[in-house]
Amino acid sequence: MNFNFKATILSVAILGGSILPGVSYSDVLLKANGVSTAQDADDYYSIIDPNNLRLTQKDWRIVNGFEDKDGNPIPGNEVVVVGGHKNVSDLGFWRRIEMVVDNRRGKKGNVAFTTFNYETEDDAVNNINAKSIVNMEYSPGPNGDRITKFYIYYSEDDPEINNRGKRKPSTFFDPDGLKDQNRKEDLFLPNGCASCHGGGEDFRAHSGKTGGGFLAFDFNVFEYGTQTNRAANEANVKKLNQGVLKTNPPSAVKSLIYGLYGGSGLPLATQKSDYIPSTWAAEPALWGVIVKDCLGCHTLSEKEVLDLNFWKRSVGELREQVLKKKLMPNSPYANRRFWNTDPNQTPTNHRQIVEEALQRFRP
């Protein structure tokens, strides 16, 4: 994919979605790959789940081997849980993530992740009052080849009793929408997930396949409060990354996971958080900004931004699109941190680091 910052200002869906006449989309963030509609989401679900086996969150968990129909564990299937953290490189929700690598006969090779998004640390630690549930499943598609599929569900704690646990076509991806209704804009599948998880294919033409995939789990972008910590999550985060590697991820994801764990065999028990790709050794401060503000969205979308040489040869465009038009970072949480527009986020010097680096890179 050719890297193009200008893609973030497009208000049409270029990956199989469309814009509805008369609908106004309020912001450009998280829309680098266009905007899908309710009809797109319905069509997407009808392709990836033609028999409606996953109409509720419970249905989805049963299909993917988290539990049986009575809620009992599946022998041989380990449910890996990581919770009580906030991912500050993408959306900024508090989180609980559960994963299963399916070992049942006929299901081997399937991998499923469910992500619960919360407003507070207390809710994340206690697994209550989830504001949204976003699931990813790596399993056979209509053509029999394994593809990554996206599902969104109402929480079991949803204020509307009739909605609880049901599948939905969209959700909001900005936690500030919990406090400011002007920010609570729903984004529809599949492009609602595409800005971070990538995807350059028309799902209708490719039997549900968008080209999207799973991201690495990097402690550098995990933030903890007072109720849990990295040490409590370390072993299971490694299991999450081992699960990601089973989904045939692109080279950028593999390289990051290998780097964090000391090589392709993941020999380290704990992440090496000071990992820097050899090509970035001369710019450790800028790599830190890349990790916090770019990796979360660009590992699977426009990978050129992860290449130091791209920064050096694209100084003019980067200055225009990032520093002047302020279209980057593309995720709302990282954008507000980068520009110090959120008084609740610790001010950083990320913008200064980028400005100084681009100044050095000028021909």
C-alpha positions as CSV (number, residue, x, y, z in Angstrom):
1,M,0.0,0.0,0.0
2,N,1.4,3.4,-0.9
3,F,1.6,5.6,2.1
4,N,-0.6,8.6,1.9
5,F,-1.4,10.8,4.9
6,K,-4.1,12.5,2.9
7,A,-6.2,9.3,3.1
8,T,-7.2,10.4,6.6
9,I,-9.3,13.2,5.2
10,L,-11.3,11.0,2.9
11,S,-15.0,10.8,3.8
12,V,-15.7,7.9,1.5
13,A,-15.0,4.3,2.2
14,I,-12.4,2.9,-0.2
15,L,-12.5,-0.6,1.2
16,G,-15.9,-1.9,0.2
17,G,-17.9,0.6,2.2
18,S,-19.9,3.7,1.2
19,I,-21.2,6.9,2.6
20,L,-25.0,7.4,3.0
21,P,-26.5,10.5,1.4
22,G,-27.0,13.2,4.0
23,V,-25.0,11.6,6.7
24,S,-22.4,13.8,8.3
25,Y,-19.2,12.3,9.8
26,S,-17.8,14.7,12.3
27,D,-14.1,13.9,12.5
28,V,-11.3,12.4,10.3
29,L,-9.6,10.3,13.0
30,L,-9.9,6.5,12.8
31,K,-11.2,7.0,9.2
32,A,-8.0,6.6,7.1
33,N,-9.6,3.7,5.3
34,G,-13.0,5.2,4.8
35,V,-16.3,4.9,6.5
36,S,-18.6,1.9,6.4
37,T,-22.4,2.0,6.9
38,A,-25.0,-0.1,8.6
39,Q,-25.8,-1.8,5.3
40,D,-22.1,-2.7,4.9
41,A,-22.0,-4.2,8.4
42,D,-25.1,-6.3,7.7
43,D,-23.7,-7.5,4.4
44,Y,-20.3,-8.3,6.1
45,Y,-22.0,-10.4,8.8
46,S,-24.1,-12.2,6.3
47,I,-20.9,-13.3,4.5
48,I,-18.7,-14.2,7.4
49,D,-21.5,-15.8,9.5
50,P,-24.1,-17.0,6.9
51,N,-25.8,-19.4,9.3
52,N,-26.2,-16.8,12.1
53,L,-24.3,-18.9,14.5
54,R,-22.9,-15.9,16.3
55,L,-25.8,-13.6,17.0
56,T,-24.9,-13.1,20.7
57,Q,-21.6,-12.8,22.5
58,K,-22.4,-16.2,24.2
59,D,-23.0,-17.8,20.8
60,W,-19.7,-16.4,19.6
61,R,-17.8,-17.8,22.6
62,I,-19.4,-21.2,22.2
63,V,-18.5,-21.4,18.5
64,N,-14.9,-20.4,19.2
65,G,-14.4,-22.8,22.1
66,F,-14.2,-20.5,25.1
67,E,-17.0,-22.5,26.8
68,D,-19.7,-25.0,26.1
69,K,-23.4,-24.2,25.9
70,D,-23.7,-24.6,29.7
71,G,-20.8,-22.2,30.4
72,N,-18.3,-25.0,31.2
73,P,-14.7,-24.9,30.1
74,I,-13.7,-26.9,27.0
75,P,-11.2,-29.6,27.8
76,G,-7.9,-28.8,26.1
77,N,-8.8,-25.1,25.4
78,E,-7.1,-22.6,27.7
79,V,-8.8,-19.2,28.1
80,V,-6.0,-16.7,28.4
81,V,-7.0,-13.5,30.3
82,V,-5.2,-10.2,30.4
83,G,-7.0,-7.3,32.2
84,G,-6.7,-4.1,34.1
85,H,-4.7,-2.1,31.6
86,K,-5.2,0.8,29.2
87,N,-3.7,0.8,25.7
88,V,-2.5,4.3,25.2
89,S,-1.4,3.9,21.6
90,D,-4.9,3.4,20.2
91,L,-8.3,4.1,21.9
92,G,-7.5,4.7,25.5
93,F,-10.1,2.4,27.0
94,W,-9.4,0.3,30.1
95,R,-9.4,-3.3,28.9
96,R,-9.8,-7.0,29.5
97,I,-8.7,-9.3,26.7
98,E,-9.5,-13.0,26.5
99,M,-8.0,-15.5,23.9
100,V,-8.5,-19.1,22.9
101,V,-6.4,-21.1,20.6
102,D,-8.9,-23.8,19.7
103,N,-7.6,-27.4,20.1
104,R,-10.9,-29.2,19.3
105,R,-11.0,-31.8,16.6
106,G,-11.8,-30.0,13.3
107,K,-11.1,-26.6,14.9
108,K,-7.3,-26.8,15.3
109,G,-5.7,-23.7,14.0
110,N,-8.5,-21.3,14.9
111,V,-7.7,-18.4,17.1
112,A,-10.2,-16.0,18.8
113,F,-9.8,-12.8,20.9
114,T,-12.5,-10.9,22.7
115,T,-11.8,-7.4,23.9
116,F,-13.9,-5.7,26.6
117,N,-13.6,-1.9,26.7
118,Y,-14.3,-0.1,30.0
119,E,-14.5,3.5,31.2
120,T,-12.6,2.9,34.5
121,E,-9.9,0.7,36.0
122,D,-12.3,-0.6,38.6
123,D,-14.6,-1.9,35.9
124,A,-11.8,-3.5,34.0
125,V,-10.4,-5.3,37.0
126,N,-13.8,-6.5,38.1
127,N,-15.1,-7.2,34.6
128,I,-18.3,-5.2,34.9
129,N,-20.0,-2.4,32.9
130,A,-18.2,-3.0,29.7
131,K,-19.0,-0.2,27.2
132,S,-18.4,-2.3,24.2
133,I,-17.1,-5.7,23.1
134,V,-15.1,-6.1,20.0
135,N,-14.1,-9.6,18.9
136,M,-11.6,-11.0,16.3
137,E,-11.7,-14.5,15.0
138,Y,-9.2,-16.3,12.8
139,S,-11.1,-19.2,11.3
140,P,-12.2,-20.6,7.9
141,G,-14.2,-18.2,5.7
142,P,-16.8,-19.1,3.1
143,N,-14.0,-20.3,0.7
144,G,-12.5,-22.6,3.4
145,D,-9.3,-20.6,3.9
146,R,-8.7,-19.0,7.3
147,I,-9.4,-15.3,7.4
148,T,-9.6,-12.6,10.2
149,K,-13.2,-11.7,11.0
150,F,-14.5,-8.8,13.2
151,Y,-17.6,-8.9,15.4
152,I,-19.1,-6.3,17.7
153,Y,-21.5,-7.0,20.6
154,Y,-23.5,-5.1,23.2
155,S,-22.3,-5.7,26.7
156,E,-24.2,-8.0,29.1
157,D,-24.4,-4.9,31.3
158,D,-26.0,-2.7,28.6
159,P,-28.6,-0.3,30.1
160,E,-31.1,-1.5,27.5
161,I,-32.0,-4.9,28.7
162,N,-33.2,-6.1,25.2
163,N,-29.8,-5.3,23.8
164,R,-27.6,-7.2,26.3
165,G,-25.2,-9.6,24.6
166,K,-26.6,-9.1,21.1
167,R,-24.5,-8.5,18.0
168,K,-24.4,-5.0,16.7
169,P,-23.1,-3.4,13.4
170,S,-21.1,-0.6,15.0
171,T,-19.6,0.9,18.1
172,F,-17.9,4.1,19.2
173,F,-14.1,4.0,19.4
174,D,-13.4,7.2,21.4
175,P,-13.7,6.9,25.2
176,D,-14.3,10.6,25.5
177,G,-17.7,9.9,24.0
178,L,-18.6,8.6,27.4
179,K,-18.4,12.2,28.7
180,D,-19.0,14.2,25.6
181,Q,-21.9,13.1,23.3
182,N,-20.4,15.1,20.5
183,R,-17.5,12.6,20.4
184,K,-19.8,9.5,20.6
185,E,-19.9,8.7,16.9
186,D,-20.4,5.1,16.0
187,L,-18.2,3.6,13.3
188,F,-19.5,0.6,11.3
189,L,-17.9,-2.7,10.4
190,P,-15.7,-3.6,8.7
191,N,-13.9,-0.2,8.2
192,G,-14.5,0.8,11.8
193,C,-11.7,-1.7,12.6
194,A,-9.6,-1.1,9.5
195,S,-7.7,2.0,10.6
196,C,-5.8,0.0,13.3
197,H,-6.2,-3.5,12.1
198,G,-5.6,-2.8,8.4
199,G,-7.5,-4.2,5.4
200,G,-7.3,-3.3,1.8
201,E,-9.7,-5.6,0.2
202,D,-13.4,-5.4,-0.7
203,F,-15.1,-7.9,1.6
204,R,-17.9,-8.5,-0.9
205,A,-15.6,-9.4,-3.7
206,H,-13.3,-11.5,-1.5
207,S,-15.7,-13.7,0.5
208,G,-15.5,-11.6,3.7
209,K,-11.8,-11.1,3.5
210,T,-10.6,-7.6,4.2
211,G,-6.9,-8.2,4.6
212,G,-7.1,-7.1,8.2
213,G,-5.3,-8.8,11.0
214,F,-4.1,-9.0,14.6
215,L,-1.6,-6.6,16.3
216,A,1.3,-7.3,18.6
217,F,0.8,-6.7,22.3
218,D,3.5,-4.4,23.5
219,F,3.9,-3.3,27.2
220,N,5.4,0.0,26.0
221,V,1.8,1.1,25.3
222,F,0.2,-0.4,28.4
223,E,-0.7,1.9,31.2
224,Y,-1.6,0.5,34.7
225,G,-3.4,2.1,37.6
226,T,-3.3,0.9,41.2
227,Q,-5.0,-2.5,41.1
228,T,-2.8,-4.6,38.8
229,N,0.6,-4.3,37.1
230,R,2.8,-5.6,34.4
231,A,4.2,-8.4,36.4
232,A,0.7,-9.9,36.9
233,N,0.1,-9.8,33.1
234,E,3.6,-10.7,31.8
235,A,3.1,-14.5,31.2
236,N,-0.3,-14.2,29.7
237,V,0.7,-11.3,27.4
238,K,3.3,-13.6,26.0
239,K,0.6,-16.2,25.3
240,L,-1.4,-13.5,23.5
241,N,1.5,-12.8,21.3
242,Q,2.1,-16.5,20.7
243,G,-1.6,-16.6,19.6
244,V,-1.1,-13.7,17.2
245,L,1.8,-15.5,15.6
246,K,-0.6,-18.4,14.8
247,T,-2.8,-16.1,12.7
248,N,-0.3,-15.7,9.8
249,P,0.4,-12.0,10.6
250,P,2.4,-9.8,8.2
251,S,6.1,-9.4,8.6
252,A,5.9,-6.1,10.6
253,V,3.9,-7.8,13.3
254,K,6.1,-10.8,13.4
255,S,9.2,-8.6,13.6
256,L,7.9,-6.6,16.5
257,I,7.0,-9.7,18.5
258,Y,10.3,-11.4,17.8
259,G,12.2,-8.2,18.8
260,L,10.2,-7.9,22.0
261,Y,11.0,-11.5,23.0
262,G,14.6,-11.8,21.8
263,G,14.1,-13.8,18.5
264,S,11.8,-16.0,16.4
265,G,11.5,-18.6,19.1
266,L,10.4,-16.1,21.7
267,P,13.2,-17.2,24.1
268,L,12.6,-14.4,26.7
269,A,10.0,-15.0,29.4
270,T,9.5,-11.2,29.8
271,Q,9.3,-8.5,27.1
272,K,12.4,-6.6,26.3
273,S,10.9,-3.1,26.4
274,D,14.0,-1.3,25.3
275,Y,13.9,-3.2,22.0
276,I,14.7,-0.9,19.1
277,P,15.0,-2.2,15.5
278,S,18.5,-2.0,14.2
279,T,17.5,0.5,11.6
280,W,16.2,2.9,14.3
281,A,19.3,2.7,16.5
282,A,20.4,6.2,15.6
283,E,17.0,7.7,16.5
284,P,15.9,6.1,19.8
285,A,13.8,9.1,20.9
286,L,11.9,9.1,17.6
287,W,11.4,5.3,17.8
288,G,9.7,5.9,21.2
289,V,7.2,8.3,19.5
290,I,6.6,5.7,16.7
291,V,5.8,3.1,19.4
292,K,3.4,5.3,21.3
293,D,1.7,7.2,18.5
294,C,2.2,5.2,15.2
295,L,2.6,1.5,15.7
296,G,-0.9,1.0,16.9
297,C,-2.5,2.0,13.6
298,H,0.3,1.7,11.1
299,T,1.7,-1.8,11.7
300,L,-1.1,-3.2,9.6
301,S,-2.0,-0.3,7.4
302,E,0.6,2.0,5.9
303,K,3.8,0.3,7.1
304,E,6.1,2.9,5.4
305,V,5.7,5.1,8.5
306,L,7.6,2.5,10.5
307,D,10.6,2.9,8.1
308,L,13.2,5.5,9.3
309,N,14.2,6.0,5.6
310,F,10.6,7.0,4.8
311,W,10.9,9.8,7.4
312,K,14.2,11.0,6.0
313,R,13.0,11.1,2.4
314,S,9.4,12.5,3.1
315,V,10.3,15.5,5.3
316,G,8.1,17.9,3.5
317,E,5.0,15.7,3.4
318,L,5.4,14.7,7.0
319,R,5.7,18.3,8.1
320,E,2.6,19.3,6.1
321,Q,0.3,16.4,7.2
322,V,1.5,15.8,10.8
323,L,2.6,19.2,12.1
324,K,0.6,21.7,10.0
325,K,-2.7,19.9,9.3
326,K,-2.5,17.9,12.5
327,L,-4.0,14.8,10.9
328,M,-1.7,12.5,12.9
329,P,-1.7,10.6,15.1
330,N,-4.8,9.0,13.7
331,S,-6.3,7.6,16.9
332,P,-8.2,10.2,19.1
333,Y,-6.4,9.3,22.4
334,A,-2.9,9.5,20.9
335,N,-3.8,12.6,18.9
336,R,-4.8,14.4,22.0
337,R,-1.7,13.3,23.9
338,F,0.6,14.3,21.0
339,W,-0.9,17.8,20.8
340,N,-1.4,18.2,24.6
341,T,-5.1,19.1,24.1
342,D,-6.3,16.7,26.8
343,P,-5.6,18.1,30.3
344,N,-6.2,14.6,31.8
345,Q,-3.2,13.1,29.8
346,T,0.3,13.7,31.0
347,P,1.9,16.2,28.6
348,T,4.7,14.7,26.5
349,N,7.4,16.0,24.3
350,H,6.4,13.8,21.3
351,R,5.7,16.7,19.0
352,Q,9.0,18.3,19.9
353,I,10.9,15.1,19.1
354,V,9.2,14.8,15.7
355,E,9.8,18.5,14.9
356,E,13.5,18.2,15.8
357,A,13.9,14.9,13.9
358,L,12.3,16.4,10.7
359,Q,14.6,19.4,11.0
360,R,17.6,17.1,11.1
361,F,16.3,15.1,8.2
362,R,15.9,18.2,5.9
363,P,18.0,17.8,2.8
